[in-house]
Amino acid sequence: MVLSGEKKAEDERREAGYYRAERYYGSFSRRIPLPSGVNFDKAKASFKNGVLTVELPKTEEARRMRRKIEVKSA
């Protein structure tokens, strides 16, 4: 899976005797390896309040391969 996007920021200040404007632009890209057993046709992604949420549902075959892990307390 490849996530890519562009980041933009602008800042302007007008005060007595001067004017300042700054602009920042840049693109980014991240490659994330995904495990087998993911149903890519039903994958979803959303971006809200600066948080990217990616939902990768398991295939039926992967769901059947559940494993129980025993948890021991001290």
C-alpha positions in Angstrom: 0.0 0.0 0.0 1.3 3.5 -0.8 0.1 6.5 1.0 0.9 9.8 -0.7 -0.2 13.4 -0.2 0.8 17.0 -0.3 1.3 19.4 2.6 0.6 23.1 2.2 0.9 26.0 4.7 0.7 29.7 4.3 1.3 32.5 6.8 0.8 36.2 6.3 1.4 39.0 8.8 0.7 42.7 8.3 1.8 44.9 11.0 3.0 48.5 11.3 5.9 49.0 8.9 6.2 45.5 7.4 4.5 42.7 5.5 5.6 39.1 5.8 4.4 36.1 3.8 5.7 32.5 4.1 4.6 29.5 2.1 5.5 25.9 2.6 4.8 23.1 0.1 5.9 19.6 0.0 4.7 16.1 -1.1 5.2 12.9 0.8 4.9 9.2 0.1 5.0 6.2 2.4 5.1 2.5 1.3 3.5 0.2 3.9 3.7 -3.6 3.4 0.4 -5.3 4.2 0.0 -8.8 5.6 -1.6 -11.6 3.5 -5.2 -12.3 4.3 -6.5 -8.8 3.6 -9.6 -8.3 1.5 -8.4 -5.4 -0.6 -11.7 -4.9 -2.4 -13.3 -3.9 0.9 -10.5 -1.7 2.2 -11.5 1.8 3.3 -9.6 5.0 4.3 -10.8 8.2 5.8 -9.1 11.5 6.9 -10.7 13.5 9.7 -9.2 16.1 12.0 -5.7 15.3 10.9 -6.0 11.6 11.5 -5.8 9.0 8.7 -7.8 5.8 9.4 -7.3 2.8 7.2 -9.6 -0.2 7.6 -8.4 -3.5 6.1 -10.9 -6.3 6.6 -9.7 -9.9 6.7 -10.7 -12.4 4.1 -12.9 -15.3 5.2 -10.0 -17.7 5.1 -8.0 -15.5 7.4 -10.9 -15.2 9.8 -11.1 -19.0 10.1 -7.5 -19.2 11.1 -8.0 -17.6 14.6 -5.5 -18.3 17.2 -6.0 -18.2 21.0 -3.1 -16.9 23.1 -3.1 -17.8 26.7 -2.4 -14.8 29.0 -0.8 -15.7 32.4 -1.0 -13.3 35.3 1.8 -12.9 37.8 
